[in-house]
Amino acid sequence: MYLGADLSYVNEVEDCGGLFYDKGQQPKDPFSILSKYGANIVRVRLWHTPTWTAYSNLADVKRTIQRAKALGMVILLDFHYSDTWADPAKQIIPAAWAHFTDMSLLEQALFDYTRDVLIELHQEGLMPEFVQVGNEINTEMLMHSPHGGDASIYDAEINWKRNAPLINAGIRGVREAAKAVSMKTQIMLHIAQPENVVPWFDAATSAGVQGFDVIGLSYYPKWSIRSLEQCGQTISEARQRYDKDVMVVETAYPWTLETGRADSHLLSEDAVVPAYPATQQGQRDFLIDLTQITYNNEGLGVIYWEPAWISTDQKPSIWENSTLFDYNGNVHKGIEFLSHSYGVNAQK
C-alpha cells in the first residue's frame, strides 16, 4: 500500500523557525523522518495564484516535490483550482478565471492550466505519479461564492451540466500532459467523508464524468457519520461499483487535548472516538486500525493530513495536537502506523 502524508505546510513551518527531532538533540529533515518510518508517498496542495500567502503556489509546490523525490517518494499533486482552500463548503473560482461567462472558455482555461503545470513540472524532473482534479469536490467547482453553512454543504445542489464538463476538462488536462511527456499518471477524484462517496460518484458518472483512475476520500470521525468498519465497507463497495482503486487521502486524529502554543484546536473533544483516547497511543491505534481496515478492503493506501503542521513562536498551529510530533518537535508514537506490518494476521 501507499502510506504517507500531506506535507504542504512543512516549508512554511521551517521558514517560521519550526524544528523537528527524531529521538535526538539535532534537528532532522521532516521528510527524512517520515521516510525513515515508512512513508512512501507525499501529497502536496497547489493553489492557483494565492495573494494572501507565499506558500502552496507553484514555486512552493516545486520545493516540496523536490524534497520528497530526493528521498524516492511518490507524489500526489492536489489541484485545488482556487486561490485559497477548496473544500465542500467553498470551491471559489481563481481570480484569474472569475471574468469568464462563456463556459467553454472556462473549461479551456482549466484544461490549459492543468496541462501546462504538469508539463512544467516534468521539465524540471518533478512530474507527479498521482494528480487530484480538485480537492473535496463534493459540491460544484469554480463557484463565485461559498456553498453554505456547515449544515447544508453536503446537500448543495450540483448543476451537473456545468460541473461534469469542468471535471472532465481537468481530467483531459492530466491525460494530455501525461501523453506529451510519455508518463502514466494516475488521475484521482476526491470526495470528503465516506458516506458521500457512492451518491456523488453515481451522480457524476451518470452525468458523464469519465477517465479517472482512483477515488480519493477524506475520513475524519469529527465530520463523518461512518465508523471505521463502515469506512472500510465504503472502500470495498466503491472499488466494486466503479472498478476503481480507492485511497484514503486525508485522515487525522488528536494525540492530546491540551493546548501548546495555540489557543484552540481544530480537532478537539468532538473529534475523539470512545475507543481511541486522545493520547499518542490512541492516535497510533486509530491509524493502525484504519490502515488495516483499508488493507482488508483492498484500498490503495492511507495518507495522513499535515503531520508536521506544528506550532512555532511566529505562527501557532490549530493542528498542533493532531500532528505526529509533540510540542517540542519530537516524533511520537503515532508515526508508528507507517512502519506497522499490515496483513491478514497483523497484530497491534
N, C-alpha and C positions, 0 to 999 in steps of 0.2 A: 504494500500500500504506500501511497504518498502520505507522509506525515511531516507537518511543518508549521509555519507561522506567517502571519501578515506582519512584516517588519517595516511598514511605511513610515512609522514615527521615529525610527532609530536615528536617522541623520539629524533631525531637529533636536532630539533629546541630547545627543552628544554635543551638538553645537551649543546647547544651553548648559553644558557642564556635567551632564549625566555620565556616570561611570558604572561599569559592570564588572562583577567579580565571579570567579568560579573556584571557590574554596581556597582562595589565596589572597595575598596582600597587593598584588599587582593587577591593575585593571586589564581586562581582556576585551577583545572584539566580540560584541554580542552575536554577530553572525557566526563566528567561530565556535562560540559556546553552544549555540543551538545546533550547529552541525555536529559537534562532538557528541552531543546527547542523542543524535539520530535524525535530526531534521534533514529531509532531502528535497523540500520544496519551499520556496519563498513567494508569498503573494505581495503585490505592491499596487497601490491605487494611483490612478492618474486623473487629475482634474485638467480641464481644457486650458483656461487662462485665468487662474486664481490671482486676484489683485490684493487679497486680504492676508496672504501668506506667501512666503518664499519657498514653500515645500509642496510636494506632490504635484509639481509641474513636471514637464518632460525632462528638464535638466536634473532635477532631484531624482526622478524615477531612474534615469540612466545611472546615477551614482549608486542607487540601491541594487539595481540589476548587476552592475559590475562587481559589487561586493559579494553577492550571492553566487554568481557564476564562477568567481575566482575560487570558490570552495566546492564547485561541482554540483551545485544545487539547481534544480529545475525551477523555472519561473512561471508564475501565473500573473499575468497583467490584467488589472481590473480597470477598464474604462468606465468612469462614472458619467461621461457625457454631460458634464456640468462644471461650473467654476467653483463648486463647493460640494458638500456632502450630498450624494443622491441615495435615497432610501425610500421605503414605502410611503412616507409622509410627504416627501418632496423629490421631484425629478425636474429640477429647474434648468431650462434651456441655457446653454452658454451665451454670454452677451454677444459673442461674435456671430451667433446664428439667430438672435432674437428678432431680427428685422424680416426674416423670411415669412412671406404669406403664401407663397407657392410651395405646396408640399413636395413637389418633385425637386425643387431646389434644395429644400431641407434634407431630403433623402440623399441627394448628391453630395451635400456638404458632409453628412455623416459618413457616407461611403469613402469620400476622398480623405477625410481626416483619419479614419481608421487605417486605411491602406497606407497612407503616407507616413504615419507614425511608425507603423511596423516595418516598413521598408527602411526608414531612417535608423531604427534600432538594429536591423540586420546589418546595415552598412558599418555599424560600429561593433559588430560581434555580439549584439545584445538581444537577439530575437527570442521572444518568449516561447515556451513549449505549449502553454495554455493561454487563452485570451478570453476574458469575460466581455461579452457585449452587453454592457450595462451592469449596474450594481443594485441588487434587491429591487428588480423591476416589477414588483407586484402590481404597481399602478402604472398609468400611462407615462411614457417617456417624453422628455423635452417639452415640458409644460411651462407656462409663464407664471404660475403661482402654485403654492403648496396644495396638496390634495385634501387637506382637512385635519381635524384633530385626531388624537390617539384612538378615539372610539370608532372613527369612520374610515381610517386609512385603508384597511383591507377590503372595505366594501365599496371603495370608489369605483364608479363605472368607467370601463375602458372602452374607448372608441377603437375597436379593432381594425376598422377600415383605415384608420390613421396609424395605429400603433404597430400593426404587423409589418407594413412596408418599411417602417423605420428600423425595426429589429432586423428584418431581412437585409436592409442596406448595410448595417453593421456586420452581419454575417458575411455578406459578399465582400466587404472590405477586407476582412481577415483572409478569406479564401483567395482573393486576388493577390494580396501581399505574399501569402504562403506560396502560391504558384509562381510568382515573379522571382522569388528567392530560392525556389526548389526545396522548400521545407514543409513538413507536415505539422501544422499547428492545430491543436485541439480547440474547438470553439465551445464555450460554456455560456449557458443562460442561468442566471442566479436569482432565486426566489427566497424571501425571508420566511422562516418558520415552516416546518414540515406539513402542517395542516393546510397550507396554501398551495402546495406543490401540484397535486392532481387537479384541482379546479382550474388553476392557472394554465397548466400545460394542456389540459383538454381544450380550453378556450383558444389558446394560442395556436395549437396545431390545427384546430378546426378553421381558424382564420387564415391559415396558410403560412404560418411561421415554420421554416424548414432549414435544413442544412447544418444544424448544430450537432455536437458530439457528446456533450456532457451536461448533466443537470447539476447545478450547484445549489446548496441550500444553507441557510443560516439556522442554527439551532441554539437558542438561549432560553433556558427554562423560565426566565423572567417574563418573556414575551410570547411564550408558546403554551398551548393547552395540551400538548402531547408529552407523554412520558418518554424516558429513554427507549423503552421497548417499543413504543408506538413510533418513535422516530425511525427505529430500525425497520419496522413494518413499512413505513413510507418509502424508505430506500429500496426495499425489495419490490414493492408494488410499482414504483416509478421505473425501475430497471426493466421489469417485465412489460409494463404497459406501453412504454415508449421505445424500448430496445436501446436504451442509452446508459452509459456509465453515470453513476451518481457520487458526488463528493460533498462532504460537509466542509464548506469553505470558510465558515465563521462559527466559532463557539468560544465560550469563556466561562469562567466560574471564579467567584471570590475566594481568596485564601485567608482573609481576615475581614472583620467588620470595623476594626479600629482604624482611625484616621492617622495619616502620617503628616505630610505637608499640605495635603488638600483638605478643604473644609467639608467636602462631601464626596460621595462616590456614586457612579452611575449604577453599579451593581451593589446593592445593599441588602437589607433583610429580605426584601421581596424577591431577590434572586436566588435565595437558598432553598434547596430541596431537602426535606427532613432526613433523608437517608445519607446526605452528604453535608456535614457541618462545614462552616466557613473557616476551615483550617487548611494548612498545607497538605495534610493527609487527605482531608475531604476533597480538596481540589484535585489531587492526584487520582483518587479513587473514581471521581466523576469522569475525569478524562479517560482513564483506562477503560471504564465500563462503556462509555460512549464509543470509544475506538474499537473495542471488542465487538460491540453490537454492530458497528459499521462493517467490520470484518465478517461477522457471521452472516450478514445480509449482502455480501459481495460488493460493498461500497468501495469506491476508488481510493478514499483517503479522508483524513481529517486535518484541518488547518486551524490553528489557534489564533484568535484575533488579538493582535498587539500585545504579545507577552513582554515586550520591552518598553512599553509606554510608562516609564517610571517618572516620579516627580523629581524636579530639580529645584534649586533655590530660585532660579529665574522663572521657572514655569511649573507650578504644581499640576499634577495629573489627576483627573477624576477617575482614572483607571488604575491607580496605583495599587489598589487592593485586589486587582484581578490579573496582575502580571505573573510571570514565572520567576520574578526576582523580589527579594524582600525590600524593606525600606532603607536598607544600607547598600542596595545594589547587588546583593549576593544571590546567586541562583539558589532556588529551594526545591523541595520535593516534587512540586507539581510538574517540573520538567521531565520527570522520570517516565511520563506517559510516552515520550518519544522513543525511548530505548526499551520499553517493555516488550516482552515476547508475546505476540498475539497468535492464536491458533485454536484448534478445536479443544485442546486440553489445557489452555493457558490458565495460569493462576495469578492472582494479585500479588 
